[in-house]
Every structure is written in C-alpha cells, then in structure tokens.
Amino acid sequence: MKMEIGELSSICTLAKNEESAIRERLKQVQIKIDELPYLMQRIELSIERDALRQELLSAENKHGNLLSEMEFVKNKTVVQD
C-alpha cells in the first residue's frame, strides 16, 4: 500500500494531536490525584464536625432534661413546705 506524503503528514498530525490530548488528560488526572489528600482531610474534618455536633446536641438535651428535673424537684419541695 503506497501512501502519499500528504496522507502520512495528515496521519502524523492526527497522532500528535491525540498525543497532546492524552497528555493534557493525564495532567488533569494527576491534579485530581494530587488533590486527594486535601479532599480526604476535608471529608475527615466534616465527619468529625458532624460527630461533635451530635455530641453537642446530646449534651444540650441532657442539660435540658436536668433543668426540667431540677425545676420539678424545686416545685415539689416548695409544694411540700
């Protein structure tokens, strides 16, 4: 099969363009890989923040319950006196 120089040049240009596109895609993938530790840290912090928020809500509920019990005892004591 005999190819003309123009065809070979065209094929080479296409191959070079594909190579450039692949290299650019590899750079994008590398950037995403490089960002993974940062993203993992953000996820861990988000999970930790949510856990602390749950602990705070639990503590607030316990505090509210204790205040209610104290008020009940106080009212009971006042009534008995």
N, CA and C atoms as an extended XYZ file, in Angstrom:
243
Properties=species:S:1:pos:R:3:atomname:S:1:resname:S:1:resid:I:1 pbc="F F F"
N         0.861       -1.170        0.000 N   MET     1
C         0.000        0.000        0.000 CA  MET     1
C         0.898        1.222        0.000 C   MET     1
N         0.691        2.033       -0.979 N   LYS     2
C         1.525        3.205       -1.136 CA  LYS     2
C         0.768        4.431       -0.636 C   LYS     2
N         1.386        5.202        0.262 N   MET     3
C         0.748        6.402        0.798 CA  MET     3
C         1.503        7.621        0.294 C   MET     3
N         0.752        8.643        0.104 N   GLU     4
C         1.371        9.899       -0.300 CA  GLU     4
C         1.901       10.637        0.922 C   GLU     4
N         2.814       11.530        0.681 N   ILE     5
C         3.407       12.309        1.766 CA  ILE     5
C         2.332       13.101        2.489 C   ILE     5
N         1.360       13.624        1.775 N   GLY     6
C         0.271       14.385        2.383 CA  GLY     6
C        -0.527       13.534        3.360 C   GLY     6
N        -0.795       12.288        2.973 N   GLU     7
C        -1.537       11.378        3.860 CA  GLU     7
C        -0.725       11.053        5.111 C   GLU     7
N         0.556       10.768        4.912 N   LEU     8
C         1.423       10.475        6.050 CA  LEU     8
C         1.514       11.683        6.984 C   LEU     8
N         1.619       12.852        6.404 N   SER     9
C         1.691       14.073        7.201 CA  SER     9
C         0.401       14.268        7.988 C   SER     9
N        -0.716       13.998        7.351 N   SER    10
C        -2.012       14.123        7.998 CA  SER    10
C        -2.145       13.128        9.158 C   SER    10
N        -1.707       11.892        8.927 N   ILE    11
C        -1.762       10.865        9.976 CA  ILE    11
C        -0.862       11.267       11.145 C   ILE    11
N         0.336       11.781       10.825 N   CYS    12
C         1.255       12.222       11.876 CA  CYS    12
C         0.651       13.374       12.686 C   CYS    12
N        -0.001       14.301       12.017 N   THR    13
C        -0.638       15.428       12.693 CA  THR    13
C        -1.749       14.936       13.618 C   THR    13
N        -2.561       14.016       13.127 N   LEU    14
C        -3.628       13.442       13.956 CA  LEU    14
C        -3.045       12.733       15.178 C   LEU    14
N        -1.992       11.958       14.960 N   ALA    15
C        -1.366       11.234       16.072 CA  ALA    15
C        -0.791       12.217       17.093 C   ALA    15
N        -0.176       13.282       16.602 N   LYS    16
C         0.394       14.288       17.509 CA  LYS    16
C        -0.711       14.974       18.298 C   LYS    16
N        -1.837       15.271       17.641 N   ASN    17
C        -2.966       15.887       18.338 CA  ASN    17
C        -3.533       14.949       19.407 C   ASN    17
N        -3.636       13.676       19.070 N   GLU    18
C        -4.122       12.692       20.043 CA  GLU    18
C        -3.165       12.592       21.224 C   GLU    18
N        -1.867       12.587       20.941 N   GLU    19
C        -0.874       12.534       21.998 CA  GLU    19
C        -0.999       13.747       22.914 C   GLU    19
N        -1.181       14.924       22.332 N   SER    20
C        -1.343       16.138       23.125 CA  SER    20
C        -2.585       16.062       24.003 C   SER    20
N        -3.671       15.557       23.425 N   ALA    21
C        -4.919       15.429       24.176 CA  ALA    21
C        -4.744       14.443       25.342 C   ALA    21
N        -4.052       13.354       25.067 N   ILE    22
C        -3.818       12.349       26.117 CA  ILE    22
C        -2.938       12.931       27.215 C   ILE    22
N        -1.901       13.662       26.849 N   ARG    23
C        -1.022       14.283       27.849 CA  ARG    23
C        -1.797       15.292       28.703 C   ARG    23
N        -2.665       16.062       28.069 N   GLU    24
C        -3.474       17.036       28.819 CA  GLU    24
C        -4.406       16.321       29.785 C   GLU    24
N        -4.999       15.240       29.342 N   ARG    25
C        -5.894       14.457       30.211 CA  ARG    25
C        -5.109       13.865       31.390 C   ARG    25
N        -3.897       13.390       31.129 N   LEU    26
C        -3.052       12.862       32.200 CA  LEU    26
C        -2.730       13.941       33.219 C   LEU    26
N        -2.478       15.160       32.757 N   LYS    27
C        -2.230       16.265       33.686 CA  LYS    27
C        -3.439       16.503       34.564 C   LYS    27
N        -4.643       16.478       33.974 N   GLN    28
C        -5.866       16.692       34.747 CA  GLN    28
C        -6.048       15.591       35.785 C   GLN    28
N        -5.773       14.356       35.389 N   VAL    29
C        -5.893       13.232       36.326 CA  VAL    29
C        -4.870       13.387       37.447 C   VAL    29
N        -3.651       13.792       37.109 N   GLN    30
C        -2.616       13.978       38.123 CA  GLN    30
C        -3.014       15.060       39.109 C   GLN    30
N        -3.614       16.143       38.621 N   ILE    31
C        -4.076       17.215       39.503 CA  ILE    31
C        -5.113       16.664       40.476 C   ILE    31
N        -6.041       15.852       39.961 N   LYS    32
C        -7.059       15.268       40.832 CA  LYS    32
C        -6.437       14.329       41.858 C   LYS    32
N        -5.435       13.559       41.445 N   ILE    33
C        -4.752       12.664       42.375 CA  ILE    33
C        -4.036       13.485       43.444 C   ILE    33
N        -3.395       14.571       43.030 N   ASP    34
C        -2.684       15.434       43.981 CA  ASP    34
C        -3.638       16.073       44.992 C   ASP    34
N        -4.894       16.284       44.591 N   GLU    35
C        -5.886       16.899       45.478 CA  GLU    35
C        -6.482       15.909       46.476 C   GLU    35
N        -6.286       14.622       46.269 N   LEU    36
C        -6.915       13.607       47.127 CA  LEU    36
C        -6.596       13.758       48.612 C   LEU    36
N        -5.338       13.963       49.003 N   PRO    37
C        -5.088       14.119       50.445 CA  PRO    37
C        -5.869       15.294       51.045 C   PRO    37
N        -5.922       16.401       50.320 N   TYR    38
C        -6.673       17.567       50.801 CA  TYR    38
C        -8.155       17.239       50.923 C   TYR    38
N        -8.694       16.580       49.910 N   LEU    39
C       -10.118       16.220       49.938 CA  LEU    39
C       -10.411       15.225       51.057 C   LEU    39
N        -9.511       14.266       51.271 N   MET    40
C        -9.701       13.299       52.352 CA  MET    40
C        -9.685       14.008       53.705 C   MET    40
N        -8.801       14.973       53.858 N   GLN    41
C        -8.739       15.733       55.108 CA  GLN    41
C       -10.040       16.493       55.326 C   GLN    41
N       -10.570       17.088       54.257 N   ARG    42
C       -11.834       17.815       54.384 CA  ARG    42
C       -12.969       16.874       54.754 C   ARG    42
N       -12.980       15.689       54.180 N   ILE    43
C       -14.024       14.704       54.496 CA  ILE    43
C       -13.908       14.290       55.970 C   ILE    43
N       -12.669       14.018       56.409 N   GLU    44
C       -12.461       13.625       57.807 CA  GLU    44
C       -12.897       14.739       58.750 C   GLU    44
N       -12.571       15.977       58.407 N   LEU    45
C       -12.978       17.106       59.248 CA  LEU    45
C       -14.496       17.250       59.265 C   LEU    45
N       -15.113       17.008       58.121 N   SER    46
C       -16.573       17.094       58.045 CA  SER    46
C       -17.221       16.022       58.925 C   SER    46
N       -16.669       14.818       58.883 N   ILE    47
C       -17.195       13.729       59.706 CA  ILE    47
C       -17.002       14.061       61.185 C   ILE    47
N       -15.809       14.580       61.514 N   GLU    48
C       -15.533       14.948       62.899 CA  GLU    48
C       -16.468       16.066       63.362 C   GLU    48
N       -16.695       17.054       62.493 N   ARG    49
C       -17.597       18.153       62.829 CA  ARG    49
C       -19.003       17.629       63.076 C   ARG    49
N       -19.463       16.716       62.238 N   ASP    50
C       -20.804       16.149       62.427 CA  ASP    50
C       -20.898       15.371       63.736 C   ASP    50
N       -19.841       14.636       64.068 N   ALA    51
C       -19.841       13.883       65.326 CA  ALA    51
C       -19.882       14.844       66.517 C   ALA    51
N       -19.098       15.919       66.435 N   LEU    52
C       -19.111       16.911       67.523 CA  LEU    52
C       -20.467       17.595       67.629 C   LEU    52
N       -21.096       17.852       66.496 N   ARG    53
C       -22.428       18.461       66.504 CA  ARG    53
C       -23.420       17.537       67.200 C   ARG    53
N       -23.318       16.230       66.938 N   GLN    54
C       -24.206       15.262       67.590 CA  GLN    54
C       -23.945       15.227       69.095 C   GLN    54
N       -22.674       15.273       69.481 N   GLU    55
C       -22.335       15.293       70.912 CA  GLU    55
C       -22.905       16.535       71.579 C   GLU    55
N       -22.805       17.668       70.892 N   LEU    56
C       -23.332       18.921       71.437 CA  LEU    56
C       -24.842       18.843       71.607 C   LEU    56
N       -25.530       18.325       70.609 N   LEU    57
C       -26.984       18.178       70.716 CA  LEU    57
C       -27.353       17.260       71.879 C   LEU    57
N       -26.600       16.183       72.021 N   SER    58
C       -26.857       15.255       73.124 CA  SER    58
C       -26.640       15.949       74.467 C   SER    58
N       -25.554       16.710       74.567 N   ALA    59
C       -25.270       17.432       75.814 CA  ALA    59
C       -26.354       18.472       76.092 C   ALA    59
N       -26.807       19.150       75.055 N   GLU    60
C       -27.877       20.146       75.237 CA  GLU    60
C       -29.157       19.468       75.714 C   GLU    60
N       -29.472       18.307       75.168 N   ASN    61
C       -30.661       17.569       75.592 CA  ASN    61
C       -30.543       17.129       77.051 C   ASN    61
N       -29.356       16.616       77.408 N   LYS    62
C       -29.152       16.203       78.801 CA  LYS    62
C       -29.271       17.405       79.731 C   LYS    62
N       -28.708       18.527       79.316 N   HIS    63
C       -28.786       19.742       80.131 CA  HIS    63
C       -30.246       20.162       80.304 C   HIS    63
N       -31.005       20.129       79.197 N   GLY    64
C       -32.425       20.475       79.270 CA  GLY    64
C       -33.184       19.539       80.178 C   GLY    64
N       -32.870       18.256       80.111 N   ASN    65
C       -33.525       17.274       80.985 CA  ASN    65
C       -33.191       17.532       82.447 C   ASN    65
N       -31.924       17.852       82.711 N   LEU    66
C       -31.523       18.138       84.100 CA  LEU    66
C       -32.222       19.387       84.618 C   LEU    66
N       -32.331       20.410       83.765 N   LEU    67
C       -33.036       21.619       84.188 CA  LEU    67
C       -34.504       21.313       84.504 C   LEU    67
N       -35.115       20.477       83.681 N   SER    68
C       -36.508       20.100       83.928 CA  SER    68
C       -36.641       19.338       85.240 C   SER    68
N       -35.720       18.418       85.484 N   GLU    69
C       -35.757       17.658       86.735 CA  GLU    69
C       -35.551       18.579       87.931 C   GLU    69
N       -34.608       19.513       87.804 N   MET    70
C       -34.357       20.455       88.904 CA  MET    70
C       -35.593       21.299       89.174 C   MET    70
N       -36.252       21.747       88.129 N   GLU    71
C       -37.464       22.553       88.282 CA  GLU    71
C       -38.557       21.723       88.947 C   GLU    71
N       -38.685       20.448       88.542 N   PHE    72
C       -39.670       19.557       89.129 CA  PHE    72
C       -39.401       19.367       90.619 C   PHE    72
N       -38.134       19.097       90.963 N   VAL    73
C       -37.770       18.905       92.370 CA  VAL    73
C       -38.009       20.186       93.153 C   VAL    73
N       -37.653       21.302       92.561 N   LYS    74
C       -37.848       22.600       93.231 CA  LYS    74
C       -39.334       22.837       93.497 C   LYS    74
N       -40.166       22.592       92.499 N   ASN    75
C       -41.611       22.781       92.661 CA  ASN    75
C       -42.181       21.799       93.679 C   ASN    75
N       -41.693       20.573       93.662 N   LYS    76
C       -42.154       19.561       94.606 CA  LYS    76
C       -41.763       19.964       96.034 C   LYS    76
N       -40.566       20.477       96.188 N   THR    77
C       -40.084       20.904       97.508 CA  THR    77
C       -40.899       22.085       98.010 C   THR    77
N       -41.199       23.038       97.119 N   VAL    78
C       -41.982       24.224       97.506 CA  VAL    78
C       -43.379       23.817       97.915 C   VAL    78
N       -43.969       22.877       97.188 N   VAL    79
C       -45.328       22.433       97.482 CA  VAL    79
C       -45.358       21.713       98.831 C   VAL    79
N       -44.337       20.901       99.136 N   GLN    80
C       -44.316       20.132      100.387 CA  GLN    80
C       -44.054       21.021      101.597 C   GLN    80
N       -43.386       22.151      101.429 N   ASP    81
C       -43.070       23.038      102.562 CA  ASP    81
C       -44.250       23.730      103.075 C   ASP    81
